[in-house]
């Protein structure tokens, strides 16, 4: 079992990465954490695939649990769904020594984390991510949130989990879009922190096309978690260096919101966003023409779904302006110098974003 530690000013917790670890959750709760009561928050898809396995593990160790199930998809990451969950939790007569288990992808992890962080003024949360994107990114670091109609992740908290348990074995049921979405975040970590890791991942992209041997992804997942753990440990509340984790997200969140949350997966929108923010970096001479061309070639060969034809630059900018990365009325973006080097978080103009958008709309990409 691979173990990564997240050490912040206020807390410390482990990330455990091992294929087959889902069957050990009863042991984790009862023997490692001393918890006897849990509430599982999951979605219909994950519950149907893996709910019985998780439940069996908990029962075998004498852990009492209830299960709350939401619909899959970004639409569940809302105040309406959170309100429904609050009501159901209240009916369970929980105490503060109960634990919330966020069992699903990024939507469930963010939603359950948010509900757990606010119910009874904060219950302990365990993250059990079931998508590649959640395993390498959203389950780590303590950010929780729900969306509003005006933008993504506009209501949320910082609430670090007590433990993150990652079982790559559950990834073999993911479809190509979900795998590609996670791959976008994996490549992001390489671009902002580890050039060798980026090109190693790009050279072995077939590992992500069909997850037939999930144990082969343990190293990749652990590497992403170590990078994020190091950054979160230095800046838990996202006031400084943690902002570099938003590479690709200024434009990516705009595309995701403008597409209606669902036409593109989060990581797919982030890949488009990374390309756009690389273009701004190149236009400012932060990236050489040779490096830009090389990186562009890697990212445009990932069978990306197209940007919606009806999404105009004006609409994209409106969504971007509502995002949390706007500071003092100025739009901020993460700009790349060279892959793996320190990146820059700088103000970008609407004119630059419109030019980047024109570049993206005219780009030829591999459609698989």
C-alpha positions as CSV (number, residue, x, y, z in Angstrom):
1,X,0.0,0.0,0.0
2,X,1.3,3.4,-1.0
3,X,0.9,6.2,1.6
4,X,1.0,9.9,1.2
5,X,0.7,12.3,4.1
6,X,-1.1,15.7,3.9
7,X,0.3,18.0,6.6
8,X,-1.3,21.4,7.1
9,X,-1.0,23.9,9.9
10,X,-4.1,22.6,11.6
11,X,-4.2,18.9,10.8
12,X,-2.5,15.9,9.3
13,X,-4.1,12.9,7.5
14,X,-3.1,10.0,5.3
15,X,-3.9,9.1,1.7
16,X,-3.9,5.4,1.2
17,X,-3.5,4.1,-2.4
18,X,-3.9,0.4,-3.2
19,X,-6.0,-1.7,-5.6
20,X,-8.5,-3.6,-3.5
21,X,-8.5,-1.2,-0.6
22,X,-12.3,-0.7,-0.8
23,X,-12.7,-4.1,0.9
24,X,-10.7,-2.7,3.9
25,X,-12.9,0.2,4.7
26,X,-14.5,-1.6,7.7
27,X,-11.0,-2.1,9.2
28,X,-10.1,1.6,8.4
29,X,-13.2,2.9,10.3
30,X,-13.3,0.5,13.2
31,X,-9.7,-0.4,13.9
32,X,-7.7,2.6,12.6
33,X,-10.1,5.4,13.4
34,X,-12.3,3.9,16.2
35,X,-15.6,4.9,14.4
36,X,-18.7,2.8,14.9
37,X,-21.3,4.8,13.0
38,X,-21.1,6.1,9.4
39,X,-23.3,7.7,6.8
40,X,-22.4,6.9,3.2
41,X,-23.3,9.6,0.6
42,X,-23.0,8.2,-2.9
43,X,-24.8,8.3,-6.2
44,X,-27.0,5.7,-8.0
45,X,-24.2,4.5,-10.4
46,X,-21.5,4.0,-7.7
47,X,-24.0,2.4,-5.3
48,X,-25.1,-0.1,-7.9
49,X,-21.5,-1.0,-8.8
50,X,-19.7,-1.0,-5.5
51,X,-22.2,-0.2,-2.7
52,X,-22.6,-3.9,-1.7
53,X,-18.8,-4.3,-1.4
54,X,-18.4,-1.3,0.8
55,X,-21.4,-2.3,2.9
56,X,-20.1,-5.8,3.4
57,X,-16.7,-4.5,4.5
58,X,-18.3,-2.2,7.1
59,X,-20.7,-5.0,8.4
60,X,-17.8,-7.4,8.8
61,X,-16.2,-5.0,11.3
62,X,-19.3,-4.1,13.2
63,X,-19.7,-0.6,11.7
64,X,-23.3,0.6,11.7
65,X,-24.1,2.7,8.6
66,X,-26.9,4.4,6.7
67,X,-26.7,5.3,3.0
68,X,-28.0,8.4,1.2
69,X,-28.1,8.2,-2.5
70,X,-28.2,11.1,-5.0
71,X,-28.6,11.2,-8.8
72,X,-25.3,11.0,-10.7
73,X,-24.0,14.1,-12.5
74,X,-23.2,17.7,-12.0
75,X,-26.8,18.7,-11.4
76,X,-26.7,17.0,-7.9
77,X,-23.9,19.4,-6.8
78,X,-26.5,22.0,-5.7
79,X,-28.0,23.7,-2.7
80,X,-31.2,21.9,-3.4
81,X,-29.6,18.5,-3.1
82,X,-27.6,19.6,-0.1
83,X,-30.8,20.7,1.6
84,X,-32.4,17.4,0.9
85,X,-29.4,15.6,2.5
86,X,-29.5,17.9,5.5
87,X,-33.1,16.8,6.1
88,X,-32.2,13.1,5.8
89,X,-29.3,13.4,8.1
90,X,-31.4,15.1,10.7
91,X,-33.8,12.2,10.6
92,X,-30.9,9.8,11.5
93,X,-30.2,11.5,14.9
94,X,-26.5,11.6,14.3
95,X,-23.9,12.6,16.9
96,X,-20.7,14.4,16.1
97,X,-18.6,11.2,16.5
98,X,-20.4,9.8,13.4
99,X,-18.5,10.0,10.1
100,X,-19.6,11.0,6.6
101,X,-18.2,8.8,3.9
102,X,-18.0,10.5,0.5
103,X,-18.2,7.6,-1.9
104,X,-18.1,8.6,-5.5
105,X,-16.5,10.9,-8.0
106,X,-15.8,14.6,-7.8
107,X,-19.5,15.7,-7.6
108,X,-20.2,13.4,-4.7
109,X,-16.9,14.2,-3.0
110,X,-17.6,18.0,-3.2
111,X,-21.2,17.6,-2.2
112,X,-20.7,15.2,0.7
113,X,-17.7,17.1,1.9
114,X,-19.8,20.3,1.9
115,X,-22.7,18.7,3.7
116,X,-20.4,17.0,6.2
117,X,-18.5,20.2,6.9
118,X,-21.7,22.1,7.8
119,X,-24.1,19.6,9.4
120,X,-23.8,19.8,13.2
121,X,-21.2,22.5,12.5
122,X,-18.9,19.9,11.0
123,X,-18.7,16.1,11.0
124,X,-15.6,14.2,10.1
125,X,-15.4,13.2,6.5
126,X,-13.7,10.2,4.8
127,X,-13.1,10.5,1.0
128,X,-13.4,7.3,-1.0
129,X,-13.0,8.6,-4.6
130,X,-14.2,6.4,-7.5
131,X,-13.1,8.3,-10.6
132,X,-9.6,9.0,-11.7
133,X,-10.2,12.8,-11.5
134,X,-11.3,12.5,-7.9
135,X,-8.5,10.2,-7.0
136,X,-5.8,12.4,-8.3
137,X,-7.3,15.8,-7.4
138,X,-10.6,16.7,-5.9
139,X,-10.6,14.2,-2.9
140,X,-7.4,15.7,-1.6
141,X,-7.0,19.2,0.0
142,X,-10.3,19.8,1.8
143,X,-12.1,22.0,-0.7
144,X,-15.8,21.4,-0.7
145,X,-18.5,23.1,-2.8
146,X,-21.8,23.2,-4.6
147,X,-22.6,25.1,-7.8
148,X,-25.0,28.0,-8.4
149,X,-26.6,28.7,-11.7
150,X,-24.2,31.7,-12.1
151,X,-21.1,29.6,-11.7
152,X,-19.2,26.6,-10.4
153,X,-18.2,26.0,-6.8
154,X,-19.5,29.4,-5.6
155,X,-20.7,28.1,-2.2
156,X,-18.2,26.0,-0.2
157,X,-15.9,25.4,2.7
158,X,-12.4,24.2,3.5
159,X,-12.8,21.0,5.5
160,X,-10.0,18.5,5.4
161,X,-10.9,14.8,5.4
162,X,-9.8,12.5,8.2
163,X,-8.5,10.1,5.6
164,X,-8.6,9.5,1.9
165,X,-8.7,5.8,0.7
166,X,-8.0,5.3,-3.0
167,X,-8.8,2.0,-4.7
168,X,-7.7,2.1,-8.4
169,X,-9.5,-1.2,-8.9
170,X,-12.8,0.7,-9.2
171,X,-11.6,2.6,-12.3
172,X,-12.1,-0.4,-14.6
173,X,-15.8,0.5,-14.9
174,X,-15.1,4.1,-16.1
175,X,-16.0,5.1,-19.6
176,X,-13.5,6.8,-21.9
177,X,-14.7,10.3,-21.2
178,X,-14.3,9.9,-17.4
179,X,-10.8,8.4,-17.8
180,X,-9.8,11.3,-20.2
181,X,-11.2,13.8,-17.7
182,X,-8.9,12.4,-15.0
183,X,-6.0,12.3,-17.4
184,X,-6.4,16.1,-17.9
185,X,-5.7,16.7,-14.2
186,X,-2.8,14.2,-14.2
187,X,-1.2,16.1,-17.1
188,X,-1.9,19.4,-15.3
189,X,0.3,18.2,-12.3
190,X,3.1,17.4,-14.7
191,X,2.9,20.7,-16.4
192,X,3.0,22.8,-13.3
193,X,5.4,20.7,-11.2
194,X,7.2,17.8,-12.9
195,X,8.2,17.8,-16.6
196,X,9.4,14.2,-16.6
197,X,6.1,13.1,-15.1
198,X,4.2,15.0,-17.8
199,X,6.1,13.3,-20.7
200,X,6.1,9.9,-19.0
201,X,2.3,10.1,-18.7
202,X,2.0,11.4,-22.3
203,X,4.2,8.5,-23.6
204,X,2.0,5.9,-21.7
205,X,-1.4,7.4,-22.4
206,X,-2.6,3.9,-23.4
207,X,-2.8,3.1,-19.7
208,X,-5.6,5.5,-19.5
209,X,-7.5,4.4,-22.5
210,X,-8.6,1.1,-20.9
211,X,-8.0,0.6,-17.2
212,X,-7.4,-3.2,-17.4
213,X,-4.6,-3.3,-14.9
214,X,-5.5,-0.7,-12.2
215,X,-2.5,-1.5,-10.0
216,X,-0.4,0.0,-12.8
217,X,-2.0,3.4,-12.0
218,X,-1.0,3.4,-8.3
219,X,2.3,5.1,-9.0
220,X,0.6,7.8,-11.1
221,X,-2.1,8.5,-8.6
222,X,0.4,8.6,-5.7
223,X,2.6,11.1,-7.6
224,X,-0.3,13.4,-8.2
225,X,-1.4,13.2,-4.5
226,X,2.2,13.9,-3.4
227,X,2.3,17.0,-5.5
228,X,-1.0,18.3,-4.3
229,X,-0.2,17.4,-0.7
230,X,3.0,19.4,-0.8
231,X,1.2,22.4,-2.2
232,X,-1.8,22.2,0.2
233,X,0.6,21.8,3.1
234,X,2.1,25.2,2.2
235,X,-1.2,27.0,1.4
236,X,-4.2,25.2,2.8
237,X,-6.6,28.2,2.3
238,X,-5.7,28.9,-1.3
239,X,-4.2,32.4,-0.7
240,X,-0.8,31.9,-2.4
241,X,0.9,29.0,-4.1
242,X,-2.1,26.7,-4.1
243,X,-3.6,28.9,-6.8
244,X,-1.2,27.2,-9.3
245,X,-3.5,24.2,-9.1
246,X,-6.0,26.3,-11.1
247,X,-3.9,25.9,-14.3
248,X,-6.5,25.5,-17.1
249,X,-9.4,26.3,-14.8
250,X,-10.0,30.0,-15.6
251,X,-11.0,29.2,-19.2
252,X,-12.0,25.6,-18.3
253,X,-14.6,26.6,-15.8
254,X,-16.0,29.1,-18.2
255,X,-16.3,26.4,-20.9
256,X,-17.9,24.0,-18.4
257,X,-20.4,26.5,-17.1
258,X,-21.2,27.8,-20.6
259,X,-21.8,24.3,-21.8
260,X,-24.4,23.7,-19.1
261,X,-22.4,21.4,-16.9
262,X,-22.4,18.0,-18.5
263,X,-21.6,18.4,-22.2
264,X,-18.0,18.2,-21.3
265,X,-16.5,16.5,-18.3
266,X,-14.6,18.7,-15.9
267,X,-11.2,17.4,-16.9
268,X,-12.0,17.7,-20.6
269,X,-12.9,21.3,-20.1
270,X,-9.7,21.8,-18.1
271,X,-7.6,20.4,-21.0
272,X,-9.2,22.9,-23.3
273,X,-8.5,25.5,-20.7
274,X,-4.9,24.5,-20.4
275,X,-4.5,24.9,-24.1
276,X,-6.0,28.4,-24.0
277,X,-3.9,29.5,-21.1
278,X,-0.8,28.0,-22.8
279,X,-1.7,30.1,-25.8
280,X,-1.7,33.3,-23.6
281,X,1.6,32.2,-22.1
282,X,3.1,31.8,-25.6
283,X,1.6,35.1,-26.7
284,X,3.4,36.8,-23.7
285,X,6.6,35.0,-24.6
286,X,6.6,33.0,-21.4
287,X,6.6,29.8,-23.6
288,X,8.9,29.3,-26.6
289,X,7.3,28.5,-29.9
290,X,9.0,25.1,-29.8
291,X,7.7,24.2,-26.4
292,X,4.3,25.5,-27.1
293,X,4.1,23.4,-30.3
294,X,5.3,20.3,-28.5
295,X,2.8,20.6,-25.6
296,X,0.0,21.5,-28.0
297,X,0.7,18.4,-29.9
298,X,0.3,16.2,-26.8
299,X,-2.9,17.8,-25.6
300,X,-4.6,17.8,-29.0
301,X,-4.2,14.1,-29.4
302,X,-6.4,13.1,-26.5
303,X,-9.7,12.6,-28.4
304,X,-11.2,15.8,-26.9
305,X,-14.9,16.4,-27.4
306,X,-15.6,19.7,-29.3
307,X,-16.3,23.0,-27.7
308,X,-20.0,23.7,-28.2
309,X,-20.5,25.7,-31.4
310,X,-23.1,28.0,-29.8
311,X,-20.8,29.1,-26.9
312,X,-19.6,32.6,-27.8
313,X,-16.7,34.6,-26.5
314,X,-19.1,37.1,-24.8
315,X,-20.8,34.3,-22.9
316,X,-17.5,32.7,-21.9
317,X,-16.3,36.0,-20.5
318,X,-19.5,36.4,-18.5
319,X,-19.0,33.0,-16.8
320,X,-15.3,33.7,-16.2
321,X,-16.0,37.0,-14.5
322,X,-18.3,35.2,-12.0
323,X,-15.5,32.7,-11.1
324,X,-13.7,32.8,-7.7
325,X,-10.4,33.5,-9.5
326,X,-11.5,37.1,-10.1
327,X,-9.7,39.3,-7.6
328,X,-10.6,43.0,-7.2
329,X,-12.5,42.9,-10.5
330,X,-9.5,41.5,-12.4
331,X,-9.4,38.1,-14.0
332,X,-6.5,35.9,-12.9
333,X,-5.1,33.0,-14.8
334,X,-2.2,30.6,-14.3
335,X,0.4,31.0,-17.0
336,X,3.1,28.5,-17.9
337,X,6.8,29.3,-18.4
338,X,8.3,25.8,-19.0
339,X,6.7,22.5,-18.1
340,X,7.6,21.6,-14.5
341,X,8.9,25.0,-13.6
342,X,7.2,27.5,-11.3
343,X,4.2,29.0,-13.0
344,X,2.8,32.6,-12.8
345,X,-0.6,33.7,-11.5
346,X,-1.3,36.9,-13.3
347,X,-4.0,39.2,-14.4
348,X,-5.2,38.6,-18.0
349,X,-7.2,41.0,-20.1
350,X,-10.5,40.3,-21.8
351,X,-8.8,40.9,-25.1
352,X,-6.3,38.1,-24.3
353,X,-9.0,35.8,-23.4
354,X,-11.0,36.5,-26.5
355,X,-7.9,35.9,-28.6
356,X,-7.3,32.6,-26.8
357,X,-10.9,31.7,-27.4
358,X,-10.5,32.4,-31.1
359,X,-7.4,30.2,-31.2
360,X,-9.3,27.3,-29.5
361,X,-12.3,27.6,-31.8
362,X,-10.1,27.3,-34.8
363,X,-8.0,24.4,-33.4
364,X,-8.0,21.0,-35.1
365,X,-7.9,18.2,-32.5
366,X,-7.9,14.4,-32.6
367,X,-11.5,13.1,-32.5
368,X,-10.5,9.5,-31.8
